[in-house]
């Protein structure tokens, strides 16, 4: 083995390679500017673009020219704050072409065109103490490189005894809840006045377990971009995509509209699929007791003209949010699901300072209630001879575990910090 390969497999080498990868990213944190929709005043638009230009100047960066993965993390304070997807629309435009009053020697800031965005993640917290905008961008090639590393680490973790135990517990929660519902009379007799609160407790856990199963594991996400090295079960990249597009745990909308005048028919199909999904899982998701995020996988039809290729943000804003949010009654923050009346006397003990602080903390304004906690969209390469795919999972997001990009980062950092004797794919 060469000296470089020996070095790259050592802990010091992994740390050096990881540091080099990190330098290919752009991370910008902007505080003091309220995230807003297209109604953002010109002076605030200018301030935002100036902050980006100053960051790019400081780190000697220029606009990305190729495909990228982009992450937005927003915090609003406005009492009538717009929803995350309308804020994102405005910001994605501002990240591209600079205004005439912005001191920057080039035409573009972070990227040249938002069609370059192949992976998009947007999260938003309303009712915060101070406003902020965090943006992180990386070349798509870098994201896929790290996904490959993270996939191997996470697959090993998924086979651990602890992970298998959690999987068994999730299955048990679903089975136990089904039994409570199907044997209601017997369960009411057994639990007495505790039946209703226990039913709700069980429903929350069952919903979290069910919706977790709908999400895509990192190793499967990796297989969607390249054939698995081990040719797992003889499946190709396309086979995995087809399996996901047929999963009853996900909302399946088929191909995005590309012909003129086909948008209405597609929106009707979205409504029909939401209705069918609710009927299929009503016994466990009605009412929905957990806050959810959207995990979207899209593969365009190979015949889609580049001029009509849907921007990732437009897919969510135009077709998904308008049907999913009212259809399922989703909320933008887990706080909206807290039954404050039933726990109004809790934390009254002066010694219970932590609970008192929690109860007195600021809450999101009522105008921001309807929504999702975040959404992420992954665009797969088109496959000749294969139809387009639009597959959406409702992901339980009560614990703020983070999106797939966060999970990739955590697993990569884990791979870097592990002992030298462990073998990792560098």
C-alpha positions in Angstrom: 0.0 0.0 0.0 1.3 3.5 -0.9 2.3 6.0 1.8 -0.6 8.2 0.8 -3.1 5.5 1.2 -1.6 4.6 4.6 -1.8 8.2 5.6 -5.4 8.7 4.3 -6.6 5.7 6.3 -5.0 7.0 9.6 -6.9 9.2 11.9 -4.6 12.1 11.2 -5.1 11.6 7.5 -8.9 11.4 7.8 -8.9 14.6 9.7 -6.8 16.3 7.1 -9.0 15.1 4.2 -12.1 16.1 6.1 -10.7 19.6 6.7 -10.0 19.9 3.0 -13.6 18.9 2.2 -14.9 21.4 4.6 -13.1 24.2 2.8 -15.1 23.5 -0.3 -18.3 24.5 1.6 -19.7 28.0 2.0 -21.3 28.6 5.4 -22.9 32.0 6.1 -24.6 33.1 9.2 -26.5 36.4 9.1 -28.2 37.8 12.2 -30.3 40.8 12.6 -32.1 40.5 9.2 -35.7 39.2 9.4 -36.3 36.4 6.9 -39.1 37.6 4.7 -41.0 36.8 1.5 -40.9 38.9 -1.7 -42.3 41.7 0.4 -38.9 42.3 2.0 -38.0 46.0 1.8 -35.3 46.9 -0.7 -33.0 48.2 2.0 -33.2 44.8 3.7 -32.5 42.9 0.5 -29.5 45.1 -0.1 -28.2 44.4 3.5 -28.7 40.7 3.0 -26.8 40.6 -0.3 -24.1 42.8 1.1 -23.6 40.4 4.0 -23.2 37.5 1.6 -20.8 39.5 -0.6 -18.7 40.4 2.4 -18.4 36.8 3.4 -17.5 35.6 -0.1 -14.8 38.4 -0.2 -13.4 37.5 3.2 -12.9 33.8 2.2 -12.0 34.5 -1.4 -15.0 32.7 -2.9 -17.1 33.2 -5.9 -20.4 31.8 -7.2 -20.7 28.1 -7.7 -20.7 27.2 -11.3 -21.9 23.6 -11.1 -24.7 21.6 -9.3 -25.0 22.2 -5.5 -26.6 21.1 -2.3 -28.1 24.0 -0.4 -29.4 24.2 3.2 -31.4 27.1 4.7 -32.1 27.4 8.5 -34.3 30.3 9.3 -35.5 32.0 12.5 -38.2 34.7 12.4 -39.5 37.1 15.0 -42.3 38.8 13.0 -45.8 38.4 14.5 -47.1 37.8 11.0 -44.2 35.9 9.6 -44.7 34.2 6.2 -44.4 30.5 5.8 -40.9 29.0 5.2 -41.6 28.1 1.6 -42.5 31.7 0.7 -39.4 33.0 2.5 -37.2 30.5 0.7 -38.5 31.6 -2.7 -37.3 35.2 -2.0 -34.0 34.2 -0.5 -33.1 31.8 -3.3 -33.5 34.6 -5.8 -31.4 37.0 -3.7 -28.6 34.4 -3.5 -28.2 34.6 -7.2 -28.1 37.9 -9.1 -26.8 40.8 -7.0 -28.5 44.1 -6.8 -27.0 47.2 -8.4 -26.4 48.8 -5.0 -24.3 45.8 -3.7 -20.5 46.2 -3.7 -19.4 43.0 -5.4 -17.4 42.9 -8.7 -19.4 40.0 -10.2 -22.9 39.6 -11.4 -23.7 36.6 -9.2 -23.3 35.9 -5.5 -23.7 32.3 -4.3 -24.7 30.6 -7.6 -25.6 31.6 -11.1 -29.1 30.0 -11.4 -31.2 28.2 -8.8 -31.6 25.3 -11.3 -28.1 24.4 -10.1 -29.7 23.3 -6.7 -30.0 19.5 -6.8 -30.5 19.1 -3.1 -32.5 21.6 -1.0 -33.3 21.7 2.7 -35.3 24.4 4.3 -36.1 24.6 8.0 -37.7 27.5 9.9 -38.5 28.4 13.5 -41.0 31.1 14.2 -41.4 33.3 17.3 -37.7 33.4 18.1 -36.0 36.1 20.2 -33.8 37.3 17.3 -34.0 36.8 13.5 -31.3 34.9 11.6 -30.6 33.3 8.3 -28.1 30.5 8.0 -27.1 29.2 4.5 -24.8 26.4 3.7 -23.9 25.4 0.1 -21.6 22.7 -1.2 -20.8 21.2 -4.6 -23.1 18.2 -5.3 -20.1 16.1 -5.9 -18.8 16.8 -2.4 -22.2 15.9 -0.9 -22.3 12.6 -2.8 -18.7 11.8 -1.7 -19.7 12.4 1.9 -22.9 10.5 1.5 -20.9 7.4 0.5 -18.9 7.6 3.6 -21.9 8.3 5.8 -23.8 5.4 4.2 -21.2 2.9 5.2 -21.0 4.2 8.8 -24.8 4.4 9.2 -25.3 0.9 7.8 -23.0 -0.5 10.4 -24.7 1.4 13.1 -28.1 0.2 11.8 -27.0 -3.4 12.4 -26.0 -2.7 16.1 -28.0 -4.4 18.9 -29.2 -1.0 20.0 -30.6 -0.1 16.5 -32.3 -3.5 16.2 -33.8 -3.0 19.6 -35.2 0.4 18.6 -36.6 -1.2 15.5 -38.4 -3.9 17.5 -39.8 -1.2 19.9 -41.1 0.8 16.9 -42.9 -2.3 15.6 -44.3 -3.0 19.1 -45.7 0.5 19.4 -47.6 0.1 16.1 -49.0 -3.3 17.1 -49.9 -2.1 20.6 -51.8 0.9 19.3 -53.7 -1.3 16.8 -54.7 -3.5 19.7 -55.9 -0.6 21.8 -58.1 0.6 18.9 -59.4 -2.8 17.7 -60.1 -4.0 21.3 -61.4 -0.7 22.6 -64.1 -2.1 24.9 -61.7 -4.5 26.6 -59.0 -1.8 26.8 -61.3 0.7 28.4 -62.2 -1.8 31.0 -58.6 -2.6 31.7 -57.3 1.0 31.8 -60.4 2.7 33.2 -60.0 6.5 33.2 -56.5 6.2 32.0 -57.5 4.8 28.7 -57.8 8.1 26.8 -54.5 9.5 27.9 -52.8 6.2 27.3 -54.4 5.9 23.9 -53.0 9.3 22.9 -49.6 8.5 24.3 -49.6 5.3 22.3 -50.8 7.0 19.2 -47.9 9.5 19.3 -45.4 6.7 19.6 -47.1 4.7 16.9 -47.1 7.6 14.5 -43.5 8.3 15.1 -42.6 4.7 14.5 -44.7 4.5 11.3 -43.5 7.7 9.8 -39.9 6.8 10.6 -40.3 3.7 8.5 -41.3 5.9 5.6 -38.0 7.8 5.6 -34.9 6.8 3.5 -31.9 5.4 5.2 -28.5 6.9 4.2 -27.3 3.7 2.6 -30.4 3.5 0.5 -30.1 7.2 -0.4 -26.5 6.4 -1.5 -27.7 3.5 -3.7 -30.1 5.9 -5.4 -27.2 7.8 -6.8 -24.9 4.9 -7.7 -25.1 1.1 -8.0 -24.2 -0.5 -4.6 -20.6 -1.8 -4.8 -21.8 -5.2 -3.4 -24.7 -5.3 -5.8 -27.0 -5.9 -2.8 -29.6 -8.5 -3.6 -28.9 -7.9 -7.3 -30.6 -4.5 -7.2 -29.6 -1.5 -9.4 -30.0 2.1 -8.7 -33.2 2.1 -10.7 -34.6 -0.9 -8.8 -34.2 1.0 -5.5 -35.9 4.1 -7.0 -38.8 2.0 -8.2 -39.1 0.4 -4.7 -39.4 3.8 -3.1 -41.9 5.0 -5.7 -44.1 2.0 -4.8 -43.9 2.2 -1.0 -47.4 2.5 0.6 -45.7 4.4 3.5 -45.0 7.3 1.2 -47.2 9.7 -0.9 -46.7 8.7 -4.6 -47.5 11.4 -7.1 -45.9 10.0 -10.3 -44.4 12.3 -12.9 -44.3 16.1 -12.6 -46.2 17.9 -15.3 -44.1 19.1 -18.2 -46.7 19.6 -21.0 -48.5 22.9 -21.3 -51.9 22.8 -19.5 -51.1 19.7 -17.5 -50.5 21.4 -14.1 -54.2 21.2 -13.1 -54.5 17.5 -13.8 -51.4 16.9 -11.7 -52.8 18.9 -8.8 -55.9 16.8 -9.0 -53.7 13.7 -8.8 -52.0 15.2 -5.7 -55.3 15.7 -4.0 -56.5 12.2 -4.9 -53.3 10.6 -3.5 -53.5 12.6 -0.3 -57.1 11.4 0.2 -56.1 7.8 -0.6 -53.2 7.9 1.8 -55.3 9.3 4.6 -57.9 6.5 4.1 -55.2 3.9 4.1 -53.6 5.0 7.3 -56.5 6.8 9.1 -56.5 4.3 11.9 -53.1 5.5 13.0 -52.6 9.1 11.7 -56.0 10.5 12.4 -55.6 12.8 14.2 -52.0 13.5 13.5 -50.3 14.0 16.9 -46.7 14.7 15.7 -45.1 17.6 13.9 -43.8 16.5 10.5 -41.2 17.4 7.9 -41.3 16.5 4.2 -38.7 14.3 2.6 -39.1 14.5 -1.1 -37.4 12.4 -3.8 -37.9 13.6 -7.3 -36.6 12.0 -10.6 -37.5 13.9 -13.7 -38.8 12.3 -16.8 -35.7 12.0 -19.2 -37.7 13.9 -21.9 -38.2 16.9 -19.7 -36.9 20.0 -21.6 -34.3 22.0 -19.6 -36.5 25.1 -19.9 -39.4 23.5 -18.0 -37.4 21.5 -15.5 -39.0 22.2 -12.1 -36.9 24.1 -9.5 -36.9 22.1 -6.3 -38.4 24.9 -4.3 -41.2 25.4 -6.8 -42.2 21.7 -6.5 -42.8 22.1 -2.8 -44.4 25.5 -3.0 -46.7 24.9 -6.0 -47.7 21.3 -5.6 -47.0 19.8 -2.2 -47.5 22.4 0.6 -50.9 23.6 -0.7 -52.3 20.0 -0.5 -50.4 18.4 2.3 -50.6 21.1 5.0 -54.5 21.5 5.0 -55.0 17.8 4.0 -53.2 16.4 7.1 -53.5 19.4 9.3 -49.8 19.7 9.8 -48.2 22.3 12.1 -44.9 24.2 11.8 -43.7 23.6 15.3 -44.2 20.8 17.9 -45.3 23.4 20.4 -48.6 23.6 18.6 -49.3 20.0 19.7 -48.8 20.6 23.4 -52.0 20.4 25.4 -51.4 23.4 27.6 -54.8 23.2 29.3 -54.2 19.6 30.6 -50.8 20.6 32.1 -51.7 24.1 33.2 -50.9 23.3 36.8 -47.7 21.5 36.1 -44.5 23.3 37.0 -46.3 25.5 39.6 -43.8 24.4 42.2 -41.3 27.3 42.4 -38.5 24.7 42.7 -39.3 23.3 39.2 -37.4 26.2 37.5 -36.8 24.3 34.2 -40.4 23.6 33.6 -41.4 27.1 34.6 -39.0 28.5 32.1 -40.4 26.2 29.4 -43.9 27.3 30.0 -43.0 30.9 30.0 -40.9 30.8 26.8 -42.1 32.7 23.8 -44.3 30.7 21.4 -44.8 31.0 17.6 -47.4 33.5 16.5 -50.8 32.0 15.6 -50.4 33.0 11.9 -47.5 30.6 11.5 -49.3 27.5 12.9 -50.1 25.7 9.7 -47.1 24.3 7.9 -44.3 21.8 8.3 -41.2 22.0 10.4 -38.9 21.7 7.4 -38.7 20.2 3.9 -35.9 18.7 1.9 -35.9 17.7 -1.7 -33.4 15.4 -3.5 -33.3 15.3 -7.2 -32.1 12.1 -8.7 -30.6 11.9 -12.2 -33.1 11.2 -15.0 -32.9 7.6 -16.3 -33.5 7.0 -20.0 -36.5 4.7 -20.6 -37.7 5.2 -17.0 -40.6 7.4 -15.9 -40.4 10.4 -13.6 -40.9 10.0 -9.8 -42.2 12.3 -7.1 -42.3 10.5 -3.8 -42.9 12.2 -0.5 -42.6 11.0 3.1 -44.1 12.7 6.1 -41.2 12.4 8.7 -42.0 12.8 12.4 -40.0 15.8 13.6 -40.9 16.3 17.2 -37.3 15.8 18.4 -35.5 18.0 15.8 -33.2 15.1 14.8 -32.2 17.0 11.7 -32.5 16.5 8.0 -30.5 14.0 5.9 -27.8 16.6 5.3 -27.3 16.9 9.0 -27.3 13.1 9.4 -24.6 12.8 6.7 -22.4 15.3 8.5 -22.8 13.6 11.8 -21.8 10.2 10.3 -18.9 11.6 8.4 -17.6 13.3 11.6 -18.0 9.9 13.4 -16.0 8.2 10.7 -13.2 10.8 11.1 -13.0 10.4 14.9 -13.0 6.7 15.1 -9.9 4.6 15.9 -7.2 4.0 13.3 -7.8 0.2 13.3 -11.3 0.7 11.9 -11.5 0.6 8.1 -13.2 3.4 6.3 -13.7 4.1 2.6 -11.1 6.8 1.8 
